[in-house]
Amino acid sequence: MSSRHHAIVVGLGAFGSAALDALSARGVRALGLDRFDPPHTLGSSHGRTRIIREAYFEDPFYVPLVRRAYTGWEALEADAAESLLHRCGGLMVGREGGPLVSGTLASVLEHAIPHQLLDSSELNRRLLALRPPDDHVGVLEERAGVLRVEPCIRALLDRARERGAELRTGERVTAWESHDGGVTVVTDRDTYQAETLVLAAGPWIGGLLTPEAAARLRVERQVCLWIDADLPDRWPVVVWEPDDDRILYTIPDLGDGFKAGLHHGGPETDPDQVERGVTQSEEERILTLLARLMPRAKPPILNRSVCLYTNTPDHHFLLGRHPDHPRVLLAGGGSGHGFKFAPVIGEMVARLALDDDDEPVSPAASGLDIPTAFAPARLLDPSPDPAQ
Ligand SMILES: Cc1cc2nc3c(=O)[nH]c(=O)nc-3n(C[C@H](O)[C@H](O)[C@H](O)COP(=O)(O)OP(=O)(O)OC[C@H]3O[C@@H](n4cnc5c(N)ncnc54)[C@H](O)[C@@H]3O)c2cc1C
């Protein structure tokens, strides 16, 4: 049996690497375990780029969290002395009353986010290569940008290591148990003891919880394409809602192609049995929509990738104490929009690990209070359906 740690973090993707870093920054003796060797291409944190934006159509309560996350990414960028965040602006396009634009406007108004609301002719005048339908508008947010995924994870893990964290990769956690004295974590190589356990296993987190909780999570296969688009050098992130059921996102070329994908709409998958090849019909679903919005963004396809979303039923994250095991913290359920928040999620985990009395409270301006919407109890201990 190995020595005792204050905290063990299981999974070193976006959430776990940030948690390990934040714990180590506070002097916590932490061990990070991963079954693979992050950053790797089998979970949710790969594919070169992720969008970061303050205008948050999903719900305005995320805005203070993104603001705090920006500070975290900028500090990491300074420590790593490399470019992690590309600032190019972001444009949300759709019908004015549609979920994307109305949600974006709700968040920019509530939080006074600098923005411009542009009609389709103005959009077309400013961005010549964009062909939005006549009844679509765009909300332009100058501060939005793109995070470089793999360098971000590497920088978080390097800094955690420099701050004293121990990392073990290629080691899979097979079981855990919490008891009066702490937690015991069993891997395919060893057994560890700690005071706090952080489960940040991404698409595999369900397998470390109860079968009922696992069944409430949906792991969704997602496809991205990189193409050789003929677009101006300064081009924003563009997210387009052609109808109320679909969202196309595009990320400008940072040197290895223009990226496009659909947000949600993929099949459910077992994270251990993922089909890694991309079919022609999956490519066509993306390319057909792209051709309508940006006729100049067309094949050749330079690259393809398959990645996984871990969706909670309400698409809010899973962050907080396990309702039955207070020494066990959950950080997961990214639901396709979690990467940008990694630094603030790391800070929240560290705060919980160090403060036994902490409870989820309502969202507050600091960006560090854990929203009640993230409570693990809704997955692990949901109230019985009154209709049943
Ligand atoms: C195609 C795509 C596009 C996205 N776009 C955006 C975007 O634009 N903006 C944004 O903010 N977010 C975006 N997201 C979401 C974001 O990337 C995820 O929410 C985030 O990366 C989730 O990180 P994670 O740490 O939960 O999971 P992961 O990165 O998958 O990390 C989990 C880790 O746990 C390890 N692990 C699992 N089981 C065990 C075990 N038993 N023992 C030890 N280790 C284990 C795995 O090896 C893995 O390294 C996107 C996601 C995808 C797939």
The ligand as an SDF file (V2000), in Angstrom:
LIG
                    3D

 53 58  0  0  0  0  0  0  0  0999 V2000
  -15.9980   18.0410  -29.8040 C   0  0  0  0  0  0  0  0  0  0  0  0
  -16.0820   18.8150  -28.5190 C   0  0  0  0  0  0  0  0  0  0  0  0
  -16.1580   20.1990  -28.5680 C   0  0  0  0  0  0  0  0  0  0  0  0
  -16.2510   20.9310  -27.3830 C   0  0  0  0  0  0  0  0  0  0  0  0
  -16.2660   22.2950  -27.4680 N   0  0  0  0  0  0  0  0  0  0  0  0
  -16.2180   23.0210  -26.3240 C   0  0  0  0  0  0  0  0  0  0  0  0
  -16.0530   24.4270  -26.4010 C   0  0  0  0  0  0  0  0  0  0  0  0
  -15.9640   24.9960  -27.4900 O   0  0  0  0  0  0  0  0  0  0  0  0
  -15.9720   25.1060  -25.2380 N   0  0  0  0  0  0  0  0  0  0  0  0
  -16.0390   24.4920  -24.0200 C   0  0  0  0  0  0  0  0  0  0  0  0
  -15.9660   25.1760  -23.0010 O   0  0  0  0  0  0  0  0  0  0  0  0
  -16.1880   23.1500  -23.9210 N   0  0  0  0  0  0  0  0  0  0  0  0
  -16.2770   22.4080  -25.0450 C   0  0  0  0  0  0  0  0  0  0  0  0
  -16.3780   21.0460  -24.9860 N   0  0  0  0  0  0  0  0  0  0  0  0
  -16.5490   20.3940  -23.6740 C   0  0  0  0  0  0  0  0  0  0  0  0
  -15.2690   20.2280  -22.9180 C   0  0  0  0  0  0  0  0  0  0  0  0
  -14.2110   19.8920  -23.7790 O   0  0  0  0  0  0  0  0  0  0  0  0
  -15.4840   19.1830  -21.8230 C   0  0  0  0  0  0  0  0  0  0  0  0
  -16.5770   19.5930  -20.9950 O   0  0  0  0  0  0  0  0  0  0  0  0
  -14.2440   19.0210  -20.9500 C   0  0  0  0  0  0  0  0  0  0  0  0
  -13.1020   18.8340  -21.7460 O   0  0  0  0  0  0  0  0  0  0  0  0
  -14.4810   17.8330  -20.0220 C   0  0  0  0  0  0  0  0  0  0  0  0
  -13.2950   17.5100  -19.3390 O   0  0  0  0  0  0  0  0  0  0  0  0
  -13.2530   16.3400  -18.2750 P   0  0  0  0  0  0  0  0  0  0  0  0
  -12.0510   16.5740  -17.4550 O   0  0  0  0  0  0  0  0  0  0  0  0
  -14.5710   16.2140  -17.5760 O   0  0  0  0  0  0  0  0  0  0  0  0
  -13.1270   14.9730  -19.1190 O   0  0  0  0  0  0  0  0  0  0  0  0
  -11.8380   14.3290  -19.8330 P   0  0  0  0  0  0  0  0  0  0  0  0
  -11.0260   15.3680  -20.4840 O   0  0  0  0  0  0  0  0  0  0  0  0
  -12.3300   13.2050  -20.6810 O   0  0  0  0  0  0  0  0  0  0  0  0
  -10.9700   13.7600  -18.6360 O   0  0  0  0  0  0  0  0  0  0  0  0
  -11.3200   12.6200  -17.9270 C   0  0  0  0  0  0  0  0  0  0  0  0
  -10.0450   11.8790  -17.6100 C   0  0  0  0  0  0  0  0  0  0  0  0
  -10.3460   10.8360  -16.6970 O   0  0  0  0  0  0  0  0  0  0  0  0
   -9.5190    9.7270  -16.9950 C   0  0  0  0  0  0  0  0  0  0  0  0
  -10.1560    8.5450  -16.4090 N   0  0  0  0  0  0  0  0  0  0  0  0
  -11.3830    8.0660  -16.6950 C   0  0  0  0  0  0  0  0  0  0  0  0
  -11.6620    6.9830  -15.9460 N   0  0  0  0  0  0  0  0  0  0  0  0
  -10.5790    6.7710  -15.1490 C   0  0  0  0  0  0  0  0  0  0  0  0
  -10.2740    5.7740  -14.1770 C   0  0  0  0  0  0  0  0  0  0  0  0
  -11.1300    4.8100  -13.8470 N   0  0  0  0  0  0  0  0  0  0  0  0
   -9.0730    5.8340  -13.5800 N   0  0  0  0  0  0  0  0  0  0  0  0
   -8.1740    6.8260  -13.9010 C   0  0  0  0  0  0  0  0  0  0  0  0
   -8.4310    7.7890  -14.8310 N   0  0  0  0  0  0  0  0  0  0  0  0
   -9.6250    7.7620  -15.4500 C   0  0  0  0  0  0  0  0  0  0  0  0
   -9.4880    9.7250  -18.5200 C   0  0  0  0  0  0  0  0  0  0  0  0
   -8.3810    9.0160  -19.0320 O   0  0  0  0  0  0  0  0  0  0  0  0
   -9.4280   11.2140  -18.8330 C   0  0  0  0  0  0  0  0  0  0  0  0
   -8.0940   11.6560  -19.0040 O   0  0  0  0  0  0  0  0  0  0  0  0
  -16.2870   20.2680  -26.1460 C   0  0  0  0  0  0  0  0  0  0  0  0
  -16.2160   18.8730  -26.0920 C   0  0  0  0  0  0  0  0  0  0  0  0
  -16.1050   18.1470  -27.2730 C   0  0  0  0  0  0  0  0  0  0  0  0
  -16.0200   16.6470  -27.1930 C   0  0  0  0  0  0  0  0  0  0  0  0
  1  2  1  0
  2  3  1  0
  2 52  2  0
  3  4  2  0
  4  5  1  0
  4 50  1  0
  5  6  2  0
  6  7  1  0
  6 13  1  0
  7  8  2  0
  7  9  1  0
  9 10  1  0
 10 11  2  0
 10 12  1  0
 12 13  2  0
 13 14  1  0
 14 15  1  0
 14 50  1  0
 15 16  1  0
 16 17  1  0
 16 18  1  0
 18 19  1  0
 18 20  1  0
 20 21  1  0
 20 22  1  0
 22 23  1  0
 23 24  1  0
 24 25  2  0
 24 26  1  0
 24 27  1  0
 27 28  1  0
 28 29  2  0
 28 30  1  0
 28 31  1  0
 31 32  1  0
 32 33  1  0
 33 34  1  0
 33 48  1  0
 34 35  1  0
 35 36  1  0
 35 46  1  0
 36 37  1  0
 36 45  1  0
 37 38  2  0
 38 39  1  0
 39 40  1  0
 39 45  2  0
 40 41  1  0
 40 42  2  0
 42 43  1  0
 43 44  2  0
 44 45  1  0
 46 47  1  0
 46 48  1  0
 48 49  1  0
 50 51  2  0
 51 52  1  0
 52 53  1  0
M  END
$$$$
